[in-house]
Amino acid sequence: MKIAVAGTGYVGLSIATLLSQKNEVMALDIIPEKVEKINKRISPIKDKEIEEFLKNKELHLKATLDYKEAFQDAEFIVISTPTNYDDEENHFDTSNVEDIIQKVISMNINTTMVVKSTIPVGFTENMKQKYNIDNIMFSPEFLREGKALYDNLYPSRIIVGEKSKRAEKFAGLLKEVALKKDVEVKFMNSTEAEAVKLFANTYLALRVAYFNELDTYAEIKGLNTKDIIEGVCLDPRVGNYYNNPSFGYGGYCLPKDTKQLLANYDNVPQNLIRAIVRSNRTRKKHITEMVMKKNPDIIGIYRLTMKKDSDNFRTSAIQEIIDRLKFEGVEVIIYEPTLDKPTFHECRVENDFNEFSKLSDVILANRYETKLDPFKDKVYTRDLFARD
């Protein structure tokens, strides 16, 4: 079967790699360098499984800049283009998704579009009405950055936003190439599937915010955060996972998805969703205040990335903290080996680790690594369990 995938970020490239094991997959992107890398079997993103699959597996995968080449004769067109949150308009910028929809319509082809980009609740139905089409459905993804293909090979669940033969066929394609057996598959309307995605990510953000607020309390009161968390999480209803304090939730998904869900609550009573968004800002303010109490002249930021084994730092929590520290008037320097430019956020980038450590009065590390051991006295971190 021929399948097209529009967009080769974490979602698109992992889906393209996954499905190309047993299908002919055409991956579409607008960046020539990414297309060239994929065709040379080099991953443009850091993801262990994607890198290994591209290098070692026999994949029926080709990348292209030409949407007509990608879409022609494709039975399914998976849309996984970015949807950044527009704070001024108070909703996702879905223009990239809609652009793909318009291109497909203009080709007048017999295909089914499957949206995997995160979108507002009601978007799919809106597109059906706006363009008078029926060949579109939504299927959420539940992937971690740096573990995207792994999470497609061992999915927590497969959800497809339609109750139809073509929905069953698409779910079957995903199941067929997964390594996990007995994957639970749920079919529902696209609007409910869109809500599942936003509510799932907002719950994860809630969990991050909860343990961060627990940590804030313990830090201010001089208590042992680790003991409290371990005691709380021994309750099986709470569970010992996703409970490591941090500088706040960040990344591409949680900040924008929580804001979009809050926007979807317009004219619906709520307190909790708004509190989750506010809690993240409060946490970053608290981290800034605790660091400033040390009266540093130069503050070193150890890594912009939020997770181990990831090269992504889009909207990482540390970026707002950097802005807050600069507002306080202190000098900020950054150690980030993946950056190849001399400045970031108007701060000096110092990629000589020894020089970075020597210059910094305090080193902020959202996630602690053994590399920091010789400078432990300088390090401020809330990473208690040395894991994501």
C-alpha positions as CSV (number, residue, x, y, z in Angstrom):
1,M,0.0,0.0,0.0
2,K,1.2,3.5,-0.7
3,I,1.0,5.9,2.3
4,A,2.1,9.6,2.4
5,V,3.2,11.4,5.5
6,A,3.2,15.2,5.5
7,G,5.8,16.6,7.9
8,T,8.9,14.8,9.3
9,G,9.2,15.9,12.8
10,Y,9.0,13.4,15.7
11,V,5.5,12.4,14.8
12,G,5.8,12.2,11.1
13,L,9.2,10.6,10.8
14,S,8.4,8.0,13.4
15,I,5.1,7.1,11.6
16,A,6.9,7.1,8.2
17,T,9.6,4.8,9.5
18,L,7.2,2.5,11.3
19,L,4.8,2.1,8.3
20,S,7.6,1.8,5.7
21,Q,8.5,-1.6,7.1
22,K,5.6,-3.1,5.2
23,N,4.3,-0.3,3.0
24,E,5.6,2.1,0.4
25,V,5.8,5.4,2.3
26,M,6.5,8.9,0.8
27,A,7.5,11.4,3.4
28,L,6.9,15.1,2.5
29,D,8.7,18.0,3.9
30,I,9.5,21.6,2.9
31,I,13.1,21.6,4.1
32,P,15.6,20.2,1.5
33,E,18.2,19.3,4.1
34,K,15.8,17.0,5.9
35,V,14.6,15.3,2.7
36,E,18.2,14.7,1.7
37,K,19.1,13.2,5.0
38,I,16.1,10.9,5.1
39,N,16.9,9.6,1.6
40,K,20.5,9.0,2.7
41,R,19.1,7.1,5.7
42,I,20.3,9.7,8.2
43,S,17.8,10.8,10.9
44,P,17.4,14.6,11.0
45,I,16.2,14.2,14.6
46,K,17.7,12.5,17.7
47,D,15.8,9.3,18.2
48,K,17.7,6.1,18.9
49,E,15.2,3.7,17.3
50,I,14.6,5.9,14.2
51,E,18.4,6.2,13.7
52,E,18.8,2.4,14.0
53,F,15.9,1.6,11.7
54,L,17.1,4.0,9.0
55,K,20.6,2.6,9.2
56,N,19.8,-1.1,9.5
57,K,16.3,-2.0,8.4
58,E,15.0,-2.6,4.9
59,L,12.5,0.3,4.7
60,H,10.3,1.3,1.7
61,L,10.7,4.9,2.5
62,K,11.4,7.9,0.2
63,A,11.3,11.6,1.1
64,T,10.3,14.4,-1.3
65,L,9.7,18.1,-1.5
66,D,6.9,17.5,-4.1
67,Y,3.5,17.1,-2.6
68,K,2.0,15.8,-5.8
69,E,4.6,13.0,-6.0
70,A,3.9,12.2,-2.3
71,F,0.1,12.2,-2.5
72,Q,-0.6,10.7,-5.9
73,D,-2.0,7.1,-5.4
74,A,-1.7,7.2,-1.7
75,E,-4.5,5.4,0.1
76,F,-3.8,7.2,3.3
77,I,-2.2,10.7,3.8
78,V,-1.0,11.2,7.3
79,I,-0.8,14.9,8.3
80,S,1.8,15.6,11.0
81,T,2.7,19.2,10.4
82,P,3.4,21.5,13.3
83,T,0.6,23.4,15.1
84,N,2.2,26.0,17.3
85,Y,0.0,27.8,19.9
86,D,-0.8,31.4,19.0
87,D,-1.0,33.3,22.3
88,E,-2.6,36.4,20.6
89,E,-5.3,34.4,18.8
90,N,-5.6,32.0,21.8
91,H,-5.7,28.8,19.7
92,F,-3.4,26.5,17.7
93,D,-2.1,27.8,14.4
94,T,-3.6,25.1,12.2
95,S,-2.6,26.8,8.9
96,N,0.0,24.1,8.1
97,V,-2.6,21.4,8.5
98,E,-5.2,23.2,6.5
99,D,-2.6,23.9,3.7
100,I,-2.1,20.1,3.3
101,I,-5.9,19.6,3.3
102,Q,-6.2,22.2,0.5
103,K,-3.4,20.6,-1.5
104,V,-5.1,17.2,-1.3
105,I,-8.5,18.6,-2.3
106,S,-6.9,20.4,-5.3
107,M,-5.5,17.1,-6.6
108,N,-9.0,15.5,-6.7
109,I,-7.7,12.1,-5.6
110,N,-9.4,9.2,-3.9
111,T,-7.6,9.1,-0.5
112,T,-8.2,9.3,3.2
113,M,-6.5,12.1,5.3
114,V,-5.5,11.1,8.8
115,V,-4.6,14.1,11.0
116,K,-2.0,13.4,13.6
117,S,-1.1,17.0,14.3
118,T,-2.5,18.2,17.6
119,I,-5.6,20.3,16.9
120,P,-8.4,22.1,18.8
121,V,-11.4,20.1,19.7
122,G,-13.9,20.2,16.8
123,F,-11.3,20.9,14.1
124,T,-11.9,17.8,12.0
125,E,-15.7,18.4,11.9
126,N,-15.0,22.0,11.0
127,M,-12.8,21.0,8.1
128,K,-15.5,18.6,6.8
129,Q,-18.1,21.4,6.8
130,K,-15.7,24.1,5.5
131,Y,-14.5,22.2,2.5
132,N,-17.6,19.9,2.1
133,I,-15.4,16.8,2.4
134,D,-15.7,13.5,4.2
135,N,-12.3,11.9,3.6
136,I,-10.7,13.1,6.8
137,M,-10.3,11.7,10.4
138,F,-8.2,12.4,13.4
139,S,-5.9,9.9,15.1
140,P,-3.9,11.2,18.1
141,E,-0.4,10.2,18.8
142,F,1.1,9.6,22.3
143,L,4.8,9.9,21.8
144,R,7.8,11.1,23.8
145,E,10.5,13.2,22.2
146,G,13.6,11.0,21.6
147,K,11.4,7.9,22.1
148,A,8.9,8.5,19.3
149,L,9.5,5.3,17.2
150,Y,9.8,3.2,20.4
151,D,6.4,4.5,21.5
152,N,4.9,3.6,18.1
153,L,6.5,0.1,18.3
154,Y,5.1,-0.4,21.8
155,P,2.0,1.9,21.8
156,S,0.0,2.5,25.0
157,R,-3.2,2.5,22.8
158,I,-4.3,3.2,19.3
159,I,-7.1,5.6,18.9
160,V,-8.8,6.4,15.6
161,G,-11.4,9.1,15.3
162,E,-14.0,7.3,13.2
163,K,-16.1,4.2,13.4
164,S,-15.7,2.8,9.9
165,K,-13.9,0.2,7.7
166,R,-11.2,2.7,6.7
167,A,-10.6,3.5,10.4
168,E,-10.2,-0.2,11.1
169,K,-7.9,-0.5,8.2
170,F,-5.7,2.4,9.4
171,A,-5.6,1.0,12.9
172,G,-4.7,-2.4,11.4
173,L,-1.7,-0.8,9.6
174,L,-0.3,0.5,12.9
175,K,-1.0,-2.7,14.8
176,E,0.6,-4.8,12.1
177,V,4.0,-3.1,12.5
178,A,3.9,-2.7,16.3
179,L,6.1,-5.1,18.3
180,K,3.7,-4.9,21.3
181,K,1.1,-7.6,21.3
182,D,-2.6,-7.1,22.3
183,V,-2.5,-3.3,21.7
184,E,-5.9,-1.8,22.8
185,V,-7.6,-0.1,19.9
186,K,-10.5,2.4,20.4
187,F,-12.7,3.9,17.7
188,M,-14.6,7.0,18.4
189,N,-15.7,10.2,16.7
190,S,-12.9,12.6,15.7
191,T,-14.1,15.3,18.1
192,E,-13.8,12.9,21.1
193,A,-10.4,11.7,19.8
194,E,-9.2,15.4,19.7
195,A,-10.4,15.8,23.3
196,V,-8.6,12.6,24.4
197,K,-5.3,14.1,23.1
198,L,-5.7,17.4,25.0
199,F,-7.0,15.9,28.2
200,A,-4.3,13.2,28.3
201,N,-1.5,15.8,27.9
202,T,-3.1,18.2,30.4
203,Y,-3.3,15.4,32.9
204,L,0.5,14.7,32.4
205,A,1.1,18.5,32.9
206,L,-1.1,18.4,36.0
207,R,1.1,15.5,37.4
208,V,4.3,17.5,36.7
209,A,2.8,20.6,38.3
210,Y,1.6,18.6,41.3
211,F,5.0,17.1,42.2
212,N,6.7,20.4,41.4
213,E,4.4,22.2,43.9
214,L,5.1,19.4,46.5
215,D,8.8,20.1,45.9
216,T,8.4,23.8,46.3
217,Y,6.7,23.3,49.6
218,A,9.4,20.9,50.9
219,E,12.2,23.2,49.7
220,I,10.8,26.3,51.4
221,K,10.0,24.4,54.6
222,G,13.4,22.6,54.7
223,L,11.9,19.1,54.2
224,N,13.2,16.1,52.3
225,T,11.2,16.1,49.1
226,K,12.4,12.7,48.0
227,D,11.1,11.0,51.2
228,I,7.7,12.7,50.8
229,I,7.4,11.7,47.1
230,E,8.4,8.1,47.8
231,G,5.9,7.9,50.6
232,V,3.1,9.4,48.6
233,C,3.8,7.2,45.5
234,L,3.8,3.9,47.4
235,D,0.0,4.3,47.2
236,P,-0.7,2.2,44.0
237,R,-3.5,4.7,43.1
238,V,-0.8,7.3,42.8
239,G,2.1,5.1,41.4
240,N,5.8,5.6,41.4
241,Y,6.2,7.3,37.9
242,Y,6.2,10.7,36.3
243,N,7.0,12.2,39.7
244,N,10.6,13.7,39.4
245,P,10.6,17.4,40.2
246,S,11.8,19.8,37.4
247,F,12.0,23.4,36.5
248,G,8.5,23.1,35.0
249,Y,6.8,21.3,32.2
250,G,8.0,22.3,28.7
251,G,8.6,20.8,25.3
252,Y,6.5,21.0,22.2
253,C,3.3,19.5,23.5
254,L,2.4,20.2,27.2
255,P,2.6,24.0,27.2
256,K,0.6,24.4,24.0
257,D,-1.9,21.6,24.7
258,T,-2.8,22.9,28.2
259,K,-3.4,26.4,26.8
260,Q,-5.5,25.0,23.9
261,L,-7.6,22.9,26.3
262,L,-8.1,26.0,28.5
263,A,-9.2,28.0,25.4
264,N,-11.6,25.1,24.6
265,Y,-13.2,25.6,28.0
266,D,-14.5,29.0,27.0
267,N,-18.0,29.3,28.5
268,V,-17.5,26.0,30.4
269,P,-17.0,26.2,34.2
270,Q,-13.5,25.2,35.4
271,N,-10.8,26.0,37.9
272,L,-8.3,23.2,37.6
273,I,-7.3,23.6,33.9
274,R,-6.4,27.3,34.4
275,A,-4.5,26.4,37.6
276,I,-2.3,23.9,35.7
277,V,-1.2,26.6,33.3
278,R,-0.6,29.1,36.1
279,S,1.2,26.6,38.3
280,N,3.9,26.2,35.6
281,R,4.6,30.0,35.6
282,T,4.7,30.0,39.4
283,R,7.2,27.2,39.4
284,K,9.6,29.1,37.1
285,K,9.2,32.2,39.2
286,H,10.1,30.1,42.3
287,I,13.2,28.6,40.7
288,T,14.4,32.1,39.7
289,E,13.9,33.4,43.3
290,M,15.8,30.4,44.8
291,V,18.8,30.9,42.5
292,M,18.9,34.7,43.1
293,K,19.1,34.1,46.8
294,K,22.6,32.8,46.2
295,N,23.6,36.2,44.9
296,P,25.5,35.0,41.8
297,D,27.2,37.3,39.3
298,I,27.2,34.7,36.5
299,I,24.7,31.9,36.2
300,G,25.5,28.9,34.0
301,I,22.6,27.0,32.3
302,Y,23.6,23.4,31.9
303,R,21.7,22.2,28.8
304,L,18.6,23.7,27.2
305,T,17.2,20.3,26.5
306,M,14.6,19.0,29.0
307,K,15.1,15.2,28.6
308,K,18.0,12.9,28.3
309,D,18.6,11.5,24.9
310,S,16.8,14.4,23.2
311,D,18.1,17.3,21.1
312,N,14.9,19.3,21.3
313,F,14.5,22.4,23.5
314,R,11.5,24.0,21.9
315,T,9.8,26.0,24.7
316,S,11.8,24.2,27.4
317,A,11.1,25.5,30.9
318,I,14.6,26.8,31.3
319,Q,14.1,29.4,28.6
320,E,11.6,31.4,30.6
321,I,13.9,31.1,33.6
322,I,16.7,32.5,31.5
323,D,14.5,35.5,30.6
324,R,13.6,36.0,34.3
325,L,17.2,35.8,35.4
326,K,18.3,38.4,32.8
327,F,15.5,40.7,34.0
328,E,17.1,40.4,37.5
329,G,20.3,41.8,35.9
330,V,22.6,38.8,36.3
331,E,24.8,37.5,33.5
332,V,23.7,34.2,32.0
333,I,25.9,31.8,30.0
334,I,24.7,28.6,28.4
335,Y,26.3,25.2,27.9
336,E,24.5,23.4,25.1
337,P,26.7,21.1,22.8
338,T,23.9,20.9,20.2
339,L,24.0,24.6,19.6
340,D,26.4,25.8,16.9
341,K,25.9,29.5,17.4
342,P,27.6,31.9,19.8
343,T,24.5,33.3,21.5
344,F,21.0,32.2,22.5
345,H,18.4,34.5,23.9
346,E,21.1,37.2,23.8
347,C,23.2,35.0,26.2
348,R,26.7,33.8,25.5
349,V,27.0,30.1,24.6
350,E,30.1,28.5,26.0
351,N,30.6,24.9,24.7
352,D,33.9,24.3,26.5
353,F,32.5,22.6,29.6
354,N,35.5,23.3,31.8
355,E,35.4,27.0,30.9
356,F,31.7,27.1,31.5
357,S,32.0,25.5,34.9
358,K,34.8,27.8,35.9
359,L,32.9,31.0,34.9
360,S,29.6,30.0,36.6
361,D,28.9,31.0,40.2
362,V,25.8,28.8,40.1
363,I,25.0,26.1,37.5
364,L,21.3,25.4,36.8
365,A,20.6,21.8,35.7
366,N,17.1,20.8,35.0
367,R,18.4,17.2,34.7
368,Y,21.5,16.2,36.6
369,E,24.3,14.3,34.9
370,T,27.5,12.7,36.4
371,K,29.5,15.2,34.3
372,L,28.5,17.8,36.9
373,D,29.9,15.8,39.9
374,P,33.2,17.8,40.2
375,F,31.1,21.0,40.5
376,K,28.4,19.7,42.8
377,D,28.7,22.6,45.2
378,K,27.8,25.0,42.4
379,V,24.9,23.0,41.0
380,Y,21.2,24.0,41.6
381,T,18.9,21.2,40.5
382,R,15.6,19.7,41.6
383,D,16.3,16.4,39.8
384,L,16.0,13.9,42.7
385,F,15.8,10.6,40.9
386,A,18.3,11.2,38.0
387,R,15.8,10.4,35.4
388,D,13.2,12.1,33.2
